[in-house]
Amino acid sequence: MTDVVTSRRQLVTVRYDEGKPSERAYQLAPLTMLERQQFRRDMIAAGALSPGLLRMRQLLRDALAELAPKTLDELLATLDACEAAEDAGNLLSAELVRDRETMVLAAMAVPFFASARAADQLWWDLMPQIILRRALRGWEGAGLPPFRRALNEVPDELLEAIEGDILSLGWRAYELAYVPAAAGNSSGAPSPAPAPQTGSEGA
């Protein structure tokens, strides 16, 4: 995978199923400051308000303190190990993944955590499609309808044609908008971390 972006507006092409009859290519534009502001307003209008990564971490700890005060130290030690690994960019062991998932499921019994978790999940669910409304600039591929934009956005009904690619493509657009290494951008990003992508790309 190669990604060379030398200017804020240089398009990045992301390809799926390269070399196959189903190959398709999408052109993404890194969002400008104004477009990032518009994206955030779009998310708010959709009711997608994430508490953020750090807040979710603290709320999980608070919920566990209510549920299991006698074993809290042990539980927090496990969370510390998970967070340290993630912050260092390392993959979690299967055991740590399982242990944290168990804690999260248990914490869903605490109303304030369940509410925050639902809000966080809504952010993750809606972000890819909402950012693609502004970041997507074109596509090519067999079976895809003609690309178009209306009022500086890709219509939602047109995005339905690429439903299978929206998740990873939306996260690539998010990276280009907010992650410095992806697009030379020094603007701070919202807390949720980018999800893994699929596909290959080039400028």
GIVEN-V700615 format. One record per helix or strand. SS is the DSSP state (alpha for helix, beta for strand). FROM is the first residue (numbers start at 1). TO is the last residue. If there is no record, write none. Layout:
SS | FROM | TO
SS | FROM | TO
//
This chain:
beta | 11 | 16
beta | 24 | 29
alpha | 33 | 45
alpha | 53 | 67
alpha | 69 | 87
alpha | 94 | 107
alpha | 111 | 135
beta | 136 | 141
beta | 150 | 150
beta | 153 | 153
alpha | 156 | 178
alpha | 180 | 183
beta | 200 | 202
//
